[in-house]
């Protein structure tokens, strides 16, 4: 299982998705973005004084670096989730 970085900050929604992904027996984060795409979480990116269009899938703001590190491409303050 991948090691979690001590002191790292993670969004609760992203943490739940990662927990679900790992509980399915996945040991590598390589396919995690595809899993996030299937979860279909809806959100808007806030930048400047305006909101963007509705975006579906956290895979749009997550990348895997070094083959094992899950990293957000935008600060969490810029995400506004559309609750179901």
Biopython code that builds the backbone (N, CA, C, O; Angstrom):
import numpy as np
from Bio.PDB.StructureBuilder import StructureBuilder

atoms = [
    (1, "UNK", "N", (0.857, -1.186, 0.000)),
    (1, "UNK", "CA", (0.000, 0.000, 0.000)),
    (1, "UNK", "C", (0.889, 1.230, 0.000)),
    (1, "UNK", "O", (1.910, 1.250, 0.688)),
    (2, "UNK", "N", (0.518, 2.266, -0.766)),
    (2, "UNK", "CA", (1.321, 3.482, -0.791)),
    (2, "UNK", "C", (1.389, 4.129, 0.586)),
    (2, "UNK", "O", (0.445, 4.054, 1.374)),
    (3, "UNK", "N", (2.496, 4.748, 0.853)),
    (3, "UNK", "CA", (2.701, 5.415, 2.131)),
    (3, "UNK", "C", (2.062, 6.794, 2.094)),
    (3, "UNK", "O", (2.201, 7.517, 1.108)),
    (4, "UNK", "N", (1.367, 7.160, 3.157)),
    (4, "UNK", "CA", (0.772, 8.489, 3.247)),
    (4, "UNK", "C", (1.783, 9.439, 3.865)),
    (4, "UNK", "O", (2.454, 9.096, 4.838)),
    (5, "UNK", "N", (1.890, 10.616, 3.306)),
    (5, "UNK", "CA", (2.829, 11.612, 3.793)),
    (5, "UNK", "C", (2.300, 12.233, 5.074)),
    (5, "UNK", "O", (1.175, 12.731, 5.108)),
    (6, "UNK", "N", (3.093, 12.206, 6.106)),
    (6, "UNK", "CA", (2.698, 12.788, 7.383)),
    (6, "UNK", "C", (2.674, 14.308, 7.239)),
    (6, "UNK", "O", (3.618, 14.907, 6.725)),
    (7, "UNK", "N", (1.600, 14.915, 7.694)),
    (7, "UNK", "CA", (1.475, 16.361, 7.639)),
    (7, "UNK", "C", (0.897, 16.874, 6.331)),
    (7, "UNK", "O", (0.738, 18.084, 6.166)),
    (8, "UNK", "N", (0.579, 15.986, 5.400)),
    (8, "UNK", "CA", (-0.003, 16.407, 4.127)),
    (8, "UNK", "C", (-1.468, 16.775, 4.328)),
    (8, "UNK", "O", (-2.146, 16.214, 5.189)),
    (9, "UNK", "N", (-1.942, 17.710, 3.536)),
    (9, "UNK", "CA", (-3.338, 18.132, 3.589)),
    (9, "UNK", "C", (-4.062, 17.485, 2.416)),
    (9, "UNK", "O", (-3.562, 17.489, 1.291)),
    (10, "UNK", "N", (-5.246, 16.926, 2.683)),
    (10, "UNK", "CA", (-6.014, 16.286, 1.628)),
    (10, "UNK", "C", (-7.494, 16.632, 1.811)),
    (10, "UNK", "O", (-7.997, 16.652, 2.934)),
    (11, "UNK", "N", (-8.175, 16.898, 0.718)),
    (11, "UNK", "CA", (-9.608, 17.183, 0.777)),
    (11, "UNK", "C", (-10.359, 15.950, 1.258)),
    (11, "UNK", "O", (-10.025, 14.840, 0.844)),
    (12, "UNK", "N", (-11.361, 16.104, 2.115)),
    (12, "UNK", "CA", (-12.138, 14.940, 2.571)),
    (12, "UNK", "C", (-12.709, 14.129, 1.407)),
    (12, "UNK", "O", (-12.673, 12.899, 1.442)),
    (13, "UNK", "N", (-13.228, 14.789, 0.391)),
    (13, "UNK", "CA", (-13.805, 14.079, -0.757)),
    (13, "UNK", "C", (-12.724, 13.279, -1.492)),
    (13, "UNK", "O", (-12.957, 12.135, -1.882)),
    (14, "UNK", "N", (-11.560, 13.871, -1.679)),
    (14, "UNK", "CA", (-10.462, 13.172, -2.340)),
    (14, "UNK", "C", (-9.958, 12.014, -1.477)),
    (14, "UNK", "O", (-9.628, 10.950, -1.999)),
    (15, "UNK", "N", (-9.897, 12.216, -0.167)),
    (15, "UNK", "CA", (-9.484, 11.152, 0.749)),
    (15, "UNK", "C", (-10.447, 9.970, 0.669)),
    (15, "UNK", "O", (-10.012, 8.820, 0.607)),
    (16, "UNK", "N", (-11.753, 10.246, 0.669)),
    (16, "UNK", "CA", (-12.744, 9.160, 0.565)),
    (16, "UNK", "C", (-12.582, 8.388, -0.732)),
    (16, "UNK", "O", (-12.658, 7.159, -0.741)),
    (17, "UNK", "N", (-12.358, 9.109, -1.835)),
    (17, "UNK", "CA", (-12.165, 8.437, -3.121)),
    (17, "UNK", "C", (-10.894, 7.585, -3.098)),
    (17, "UNK", "O", (-10.892, 6.475, -3.631)),
    (18, "UNK", "N", (-9.822, 8.080, -2.496)),
    (18, "UNK", "CA", (-8.574, 7.320, -2.407)),
    (18, "UNK", "C", (-8.758, 6.079, -1.534)),
    (18, "UNK", "O", (-8.249, 5.006, -1.856)),
    (19, "UNK", "N", (-9.484, 6.230, -0.436)),
    (19, "UNK", "CA", (-9.763, 5.093, 0.457)),
    (19, "UNK", "C", (-10.564, 4.022, -0.283)),
    (19, "UNK", "O", (-10.256, 2.834, -0.183)),
    (20, "UNK", "N", (-11.590, 4.441, -1.023)),
    (20, "UNK", "CA", (-12.393, 3.495, -1.813)),
    (20, "UNK", "C", (-11.526, 2.774, -2.844)),
    (20, "UNK", "O", (-11.622, 1.558, -3.009)),
    (21, "UNK", "N", (-10.683, 3.538, -3.532)),
    (21, "UNK", "CA", (-9.808, 2.994, -4.567)),
    (21, "UNK", "C", (-8.870, 1.932, -3.979)),
    (21, "UNK", "O", (-8.716, 0.851, -4.548)),
    (22, "UNK", "N", (-8.248, 2.247, -2.841)),
    (22, "UNK", "CA", (-7.324, 1.306, -2.207)),
    (22, "UNK", "C", (-8.055, 0.089, -1.655)),
    (22, "UNK", "O", (-7.507, -1.013, -1.665)),
    (23, "UNK", "N", (-9.285, 0.269, -1.172)),
    (23, "UNK", "CA", (-10.045, -0.860, -0.616)),
    (23, "UNK", "C", (-10.466, -1.855, -1.702)),
    (23, "UNK", "O", (-10.842, -2.984, -1.388)),
    (24, "UNK", "N", (-10.406, -1.454, -2.965)),
    (24, "UNK", "CA", (-10.706, -2.360, -4.071)),
    (24, "UNK", "C", (-9.509, -3.261, -4.398)),
    (24, "UNK", "O", (-9.580, -4.096, -5.300)),
    (25, "UNK", "N", (-8.419, -3.085, -3.663)),
    (25, "UNK", "CA", (-7.234, -3.912, -3.872)),
    (25, "UNK", "C", (-6.171, -3.263, -4.736)),
    (25, "UNK", "O", (-5.147, -3.881, -5.028)),
    (26, "UNK", "N", (-6.398, -2.037, -5.146)),
    (26, "UNK", "CA", (-5.400, -1.326, -5.948)),
    (26, "UNK", "C", (-4.241, -0.912, -5.047)),
    (26, "UNK", "O", (-4.463, -0.340, -3.980)),
    (27, "UNK", "N", (-3.018, -1.192, -5.460)),
    (27, "UNK", "CA", (-1.856, -0.826, -4.657)),
    (27, "UNK", "C", (-1.035, 0.281, -5.299)),
    (27, "UNK", "O", (-0.134, 0.833, -4.668)),
    (28, "UNK", "N", (-1.338, 0.605, -6.536)),
    (28, "UNK", "CA", (-0.624, 1.663, -7.245)),
    (28, "UNK", "C", (-1.599, 2.785, -7.584)),
    (28, "UNK", "O", (-2.738, 2.520, -7.968)),
    (29, "UNK", "N", (-1.167, 4.024, -7.447)),
    (29, "UNK", "CA", (-2.057, 5.133, -7.800)),
    (29, "UNK", "C", (-2.154, 5.396, -9.302)),
    (29, "UNK", "O", (-2.818, 6.345, -9.718)),
    (30, "UNK", "N", (-1.505, 4.572, -10.116)),
    (30, "UNK", "CA", (-1.451, 4.815, -11.565)),
    (30, "UNK", "C", (-2.837, 4.962, -12.202)),
    (30, "UNK", "O", (-3.019, 5.797, -13.087)),
    (31, "UNK", "N", (-3.804, 4.172, -11.769)),
    (31, "UNK", "CA", (-5.155, 4.220, -12.356)),
    (31, "UNK", "C", (-6.120, 5.067, -11.528)),
    (31, "UNK", "O", (-7.312, 5.118, -11.831)),
    (32, "UNK", "N", (-5.624, 5.720, -10.504)),
    (32, "UNK", "CA", (-6.480, 6.527, -9.646)),
    (32, "UNK", "C", (-7.197, 7.644, -10.406)),
    (32, "UNK", "O", (-8.383, 7.866, -10.162)),
    (33, "UNK", "N", (-6.522, 8.363, -11.327)),
    (33, "UNK", "CA", (-7.255, 9.391, -12.085)),
    (33, "UNK", "C", (-8.440, 8.818, -12.855)),
    (33, "UNK", "O", (-9.496, 9.448, -12.903)),
    (34, "UNK", "N", (-8.292, 7.654, -13.452)),
    (34, "UNK", "CA", (-9.405, 7.031, -14.172)),
    (34, "UNK", "C", (-10.535, 6.690, -13.215)),
    (34, "UNK", "O", (-11.708, 6.843, -13.558)),
    (35, "UNK", "N", (-10.194, 6.227, -12.014)),
    (35, "UNK", "CA", (-11.198, 5.931, -10.990)),
    (35, "UNK", "C", (-11.950, 7.205, -10.610)),
    (35, "UNK", "O", (-13.171, 7.188, -10.461)),
    (36, "UNK", "N", (-11.216, 8.308, -10.453)),
    (36, "UNK", "CA", (-11.845, 9.590, -10.110)),
    (36, "UNK", "C", (-12.798, 10.044, -11.211)),
    (36, "UNK", "O", (-13.858, 10.602, -10.930)),
    (37, "UNK", "N", (-12.419, 9.804, -12.461)),
    (37, "UNK", "CA", (-13.281, 10.172, -13.575)),
    (37, "UNK", "C", (-14.605, 9.441, -13.516)),
    (37, "UNK", "O", (-15.649, 10.009, -13.838)),
    (38, "UNK", "N", (-14.567, 8.181, -13.105)),
    (38, "UNK", "CA", (-15.786, 7.387, -12.992)),
    (38, "UNK", "C", (-16.669, 7.790, -11.839)),
    (38, "UNK", "O", (-17.873, 7.534, -11.862)),
    (39, "UNK", "N", (-16.091, 8.422, -10.820)),
    (39, "UNK", "CA", (-16.872, 8.841, -9.650)),
    (39, "UNK", "C", (-17.787, 10.018, -9.978)),
    (39, "UNK", "O", (-18.795, 10.233, -9.304)),
    (40, "UNK", "N", (-17.438, 10.771, -11.003)),
    (40, "UNK", "CA", (-18.273, 11.858, -11.527)),
    (40, "UNK", "C", (-18.640, 12.936, -10.508)),
    (40, "UNK", "O", (-19.770, 13.424, -10.496)),
    (41, "UNK", "N", (-17.680, 13.309, -9.650)),
    (41, "UNK", "CA", (-17.916, 14.439, -8.744)),
    (41, "UNK", "C", (-17.987, 15.716, -9.566)),
    (41, "UNK", "O", (-17.171, 15.925, -10.464)),
    (42, "UNK", "N", (-18.953, 16.565, -9.267)),
    (42, "UNK", "CA", (-19.138, 17.809, -10.013)),
    (42, "UNK", "C", (-18.645, 18.990, -9.172)),
    (42, "UNK", "O", (-18.915, 19.075, -7.974)),
    (43, "UNK", "N", (-17.921, 19.893, -9.826)),
    (43, "UNK", "CA", (-17.385, 21.062, -9.132)),
    (43, "UNK", "C", (-17.099, 22.171, -10.139)),
    (43, "UNK", "O", (-17.127, 21.962, -11.352)),
    (44, "UNK", "N", (-16.827, 23.338, -9.608)),
    (44, "UNK", "CA", (-16.421, 24.488, -10.415)),
    (44, "UNK", "C", (-15.058, 24.937, -9.927)),
    (44, "UNK", "O", (-14.748, 24.841, -8.739)),
    (45, "UNK", "N", (-14.247, 25.427, -10.850)),
    (45, "UNK", "CA", (-12.969, 26.032, -10.482)),
    (45, "UNK", "C", (-13.180, 27.528, -10.349)),
    (45, "UNK", "O", (-13.668, 28.178, -11.274)),
    (46, "UNK", "N", (-12.821, 28.063, -9.222)),
    (46, "UNK", "CA", (-12.953, 29.501, -8.983)),
    (46, "UNK", "C", (-11.593, 30.145, -9.211)),
    (46, "UNK", "O", (-10.611, 29.784, -8.562)),
    (47, "UNK", "N", (-11.539, 31.069, -10.104)),
    (47, "UNK", "CA", (-10.288, 31.787, -10.319)),
    (47, "UNK", "C", (-10.626, 33.241, -10.592)),
    (47, "UNK", "O", (-11.474, 33.548, -11.431)),
    (48, "UNK", "N", (-9.968, 34.115, -9.890)),
    (48, "UNK", "CA", (-10.266, 35.535, -10.053)),
    (48, "UNK", "C", (-11.649, 35.856, -9.523)),
    (48, "UNK", "O", (-12.038, 35.406, -8.445)),
    (49, "UNK", "N", (-12.385, 36.638, -10.291)),
    (49, "UNK", "CA", (-13.704, 37.079, -9.868)),
    (49, "UNK", "C", (-14.849, 36.300, -10.499)),
    (49, "UNK", "O", (-16.009, 36.684, -10.345)),
    (50, "UNK", "N", (-14.552, 35.214, -11.205)),
    (50, "UNK", "CA", (-15.642, 34.500, -11.868)),
    (50, "UNK", "C", (-15.532, 32.989, -11.649)),
    (50, "UNK", "O", (-14.463, 32.463, -11.341)),
    (51, "UNK", "N", (-16.653, 32.321, -11.815)),
    (51, "UNK", "CA", (-16.705, 30.868, -11.702)),
    (51, "UNK", "C", (-16.579, 30.264, -13.089)),
    (51, "UNK", "O", (-17.011, 30.854, -14.079)),
    (52, "UNK", "N", (-15.993, 29.099, -13.149)),
    (52, "UNK", "CA", (-15.916, 28.390, -14.429)),
    (52, "UNK", "C", (-17.170, 27.559, -14.616)),
    (52, "UNK", "O", (-18.032, 27.491, -13.740)),
    (53, "UNK", "N", (-17.252, 26.936, -15.761)),
    (53, "UNK", "CA", (-18.366, 26.023, -16.019)),
    (53, "UNK", "C", (-18.265, 24.821, -15.093)),
    (53, "UNK", "O", (-17.219, 24.581, -14.489)),
    (54, "UNK", "N", (-19.332, 24.082, -14.984)),
    (54, "UNK", "CA", (-19.376, 22.889, -14.155)),
    (54, "UNK", "C", (-18.449, 21.830, -14.750)),
    (54, "UNK", "O", (-18.539, 21.520, -15.938)),
    (55, "UNK", "N", (-17.566, 21.278, -13.933)),
    (55, "UNK", "CA", (-16.607, 20.257, -14.355)),
    (55, "UNK", "C", (-16.994, 18.950, -13.687)),
    (55, "UNK", "O", (-17.396, 18.946, -12.524)),
    (56, "UNK", "N", (-16.880, 17.858, -14.395)),
    (56, "UNK", "CA", (-17.201, 16.540, -13.843)),
    (56, "UNK", "C", (-15.937, 15.706, -13.744)),
    (56, "UNK", "O", (-15.245, 15.496, -14.740)),
    (57, "UNK", "N", (-15.639, 15.234, -12.549)),
    (57, "UNK", "CA", (-14.513, 14.333, -12.326)),
    (57, "UNK", "C", (-13.292, 15.005, -11.744)),
    (57, "UNK", "O", (-12.724, 15.918, -12.344)),
    (58, "UNK", "N", (-12.885, 14.542, -10.556)),
    (58, "UNK", "CA", (-11.700, 15.102, -9.915)),
    (58, "UNK", "C", (-10.412, 14.772, -10.672)),
    (58, "UNK", "O", (-9.361, 15.343, -10.381)),
    (59, "UNK", "N", (-10.485, 13.863, -11.630)),
    (59, "UNK", "CA", (-9.301, 13.561, -12.440)),
    (59, "UNK", "C", (-8.820, 14.801, -13.198)),
    (59, "UNK", "O", (-7.678, 14.849, -13.654)),
    (60, "UNK", "N", (-9.690, 15.796, -13.329)),
    (60, "UNK", "CA", (-9.323, 17.049, -14.002)),
    (60, "UNK", "C", (-8.395, 17.922, -13.167)),
    (60, "UNK", "O", (-7.766, 18.836, -13.701)),
    (61, "UNK", "N", (-8.298, 17.656, -11.864)),
    (61, "UNK", "CA", (-7.455, 18.484, -10.993)),
    (61, "UNK", "C", (-6.469, 17.648, -10.168)),
    (61, "UNK", "O", (-5.927, 18.124, -9.171)),
    (62, "UNK", "N", (-6.241, 16.396, -10.592)),
    (62, "UNK", "CA", (-5.322, 15.514, -9.875)),
    (62, "UNK", "C", (-4.329, 14.935, -10.866)),
    (62, "UNK", "O", (-4.685, 14.600, -11.995)),
    (63, "UNK", "N", (-3.080, 14.819, -10.434)),
    (63, "UNK", "CA", (-2.070, 14.163, -11.254)),
    (63, "UNK", "C", (-1.248, 13.220, -10.382)),
    (63, "UNK", "O", (-1.179, 13.378, -9.163)),
    (64, "UNK", "N", (-0.633, 12.248, -11.021)),
    (64, "UNK", "CA", (0.247, 11.316, -10.328)),
    (64, "UNK", "C", (1.669, 11.685, -10.719)),
    (64, "UNK", "O", (1.998, 11.732, -11.904)),
    (65, "UNK", "N", (2.509, 11.946, -9.731)),
    (65, "UNK", "CA", (3.908, 12.275, -9.996)),
    (65, "UNK", "C", (4.789, 11.183, -9.403)),
    (65, "UNK", "O", (4.422, 10.558, -8.407)),
    (66, "UNK", "N", (5.924, 10.957, -9.999)),
    (66, "UNK", "CA", (6.879, 9.934, -9.552)),
    (66, "UNK", "C", (6.261, 8.550, -9.496)),
    (66, "UNK", "O", (6.812, 7.656, -8.853)),
    (67, "UNK", "N", (5.128, 8.354, -10.157)),
    (67, "UNK", "CA", (4.483, 7.050, -10.165)),
    (67, "UNK", "C", (3.816, 6.659, -8.870)),
    (67, "UNK", "O", (3.233, 5.579, -8.782)),
    (68, "UNK", "N", (3.886, 7.521, -7.845)),
    (68, "UNK", "CA", (3.304, 7.151, -6.554)),
    (68, "UNK", "C", (2.747, 8.296, -5.723)),
    (68, "UNK", "O", (2.214, 8.067, -4.637)),
    (69, "UNK", "N", (2.861, 9.503, -6.208)),
    (69, "UNK", "CA", (2.395, 10.655, -5.443)),
    (69, "UNK", "C", (1.149, 11.253, -6.096)),
    (69, "UNK", "O", (1.167, 11.607, -7.275)),
    (70, "UNK", "N", (0.068, 11.363, -5.321)),
    (70, "UNK", "CA", (-1.166, 11.984, -5.791)),
    (70, "UNK", "C", (-1.070, 13.471, -5.465)),
    (70, "UNK", "O", (-0.881, 13.847, -4.308)),
    (71, "UNK", "N", (-1.200, 14.312, -6.484)),
    (71, "UNK", "CA", (-1.022, 15.757, -6.299)),
    (71, "UNK", "C", (-2.152, 16.507, -6.985)),
    (71, "UNK", "O", (-2.529, 16.183, -8.111)),
    (72, "UNK", "N", (-2.687, 17.505, -6.305)),
    (72, "UNK", "CA", (-3.716, 18.358, -6.909)),
    (72, "UNK", "C", (-3.043, 19.415, -7.775)),
    (72, "UNK", "O", (-1.981, 19.930, -7.425)),
    (73, "UNK", "N", (-3.661, 19.731, -8.898)),
    (73, "UNK", "CA", (-3.103, 20.717, -9.814)),
    (73, "UNK", "C", (-3.627, 22.129, -9.545)),
    (73, "UNK", "O", (-3.134, 23.097, -10.124)),
    (74, "UNK", "N", (-4.614, 22.243, -8.677)),
    (74, "UNK", "CA", (-5.174, 23.539, -8.279)),
    (74, "UNK", "C", (-5.312, 23.556, -6.761)),
    (74, "UNK", "O", (-5.551, 22.511, -6.155)),
    (75, "UNK", "N", (-5.168, 24.718, -6.140)),
    (75, "UNK", "CA", (-5.370, 24.803, -4.693)),
    (75, "UNK", "C", (-6.807, 24.441, -4.323)),
    (75, "UNK", "O", (-7.737, 24.710, -5.083)),
    (76, "UNK", "N", (-6.979, 23.841, -3.169)),
    (76, "UNK", "CA", (-8.311, 23.420, -2.738)),
    (76, "UNK", "C", (-9.278, 24.596, -2.624)),
    (76, "UNK", "O", (-10.488, 24.428, -2.770)),
    (77, "UNK", "N", (-8.738, 25.788, -2.363)),
    (77, "UNK", "CA", (-9.603, 26.982, -2.234)),
    (77, "UNK", "C", (-10.280, 27.336, -3.549)),
    (77, "UNK", "O", (-11.255, 28.087, -3.554)),
    (78, "UNK", "N", (-9.785, 26.815, -4.655)),
    (78, "UNK", "CA", (-10.353, 27.144, -5.964)),
    (78, "UNK", "C", (-11.442, 26.163, -6.395)),
    (78, "UNK", "O", (-12.019, 26.321, -7.470)),
    (79, "UNK", "N", (-11.729, 25.160, -5.579)),
    (79, "UNK", "CA", (-12.756, 24.178, -5.935)),
    (79, "UNK", "C", (-14.048, 24.449, -5.175)),
    (79, "UNK", "O", (-14.038, 24.593, -3.952)),
    (80, "UNK", "N", (-15.153, 24.517, -5.900)),
    (80, "UNK", "CA", (-16.469, 24.677, -5.310)),
    (80, "UNK", "C", (-17.301, 23.478, -5.763)),
    (80, "UNK", "O", (-17.660, 23.371, -6.936)),
    (81, "UNK", "N", (-17.603, 22.579, -4.826)),
    (81, "UNK", "CA", (-18.305, 21.353, -5.168)),
    (81, "UNK", "C", (-19.790, 21.587, -5.303)),
    (81, "UNK", "O", (-20.391, 22.357, -4.554)),
    (82, "UNK", "N", (-20.370, 20.905, -6.276)),
    (82, "UNK", "CA", (-21.808, 20.932, -6.515)),
    (82, "UNK", "C", (-22.375, 19.664, -5.850)),
    (82, "UNK", "O", (-22.226, 18.560, -6.374)),
    (83, "UNK", "N", (-23.014, 19.838, -4.713)),
    (83, "UNK", "CA", (-23.534, 18.684, -3.978)),
    (83, "UNK", "C", (-24.771, 18.128, -4.664)),
    (83, "UNK", "O", (-25.573, 18.856, -5.248)),
    (84, "UNK", "N", (-24.891, 16.831, -4.571)),
    (84, "UNK", "CA", (-26.020, 16.128, -5.214)),
    (84, "UNK", "C", (-27.321, 16.377, -4.487)),
    (84, "UNK", "O", (-28.364, 15.863, -4.892)),
]
sb = StructureBuilder()
sb.init_structure("model")
sb.init_model(0)
sb.init_chain("A")
sb.init_seg("    ")
for serial, (resi, resn, name, xyz) in enumerate(atoms, 1):
    if name == "N":
        sb.init_residue(resn, " ", resi, " ")
    sb.init_atom(name, np.array(xyz, "f"), 0.0, 1.0, " ", f" {name:<3s}", serial, name[0])
structure = sb.get_structure()
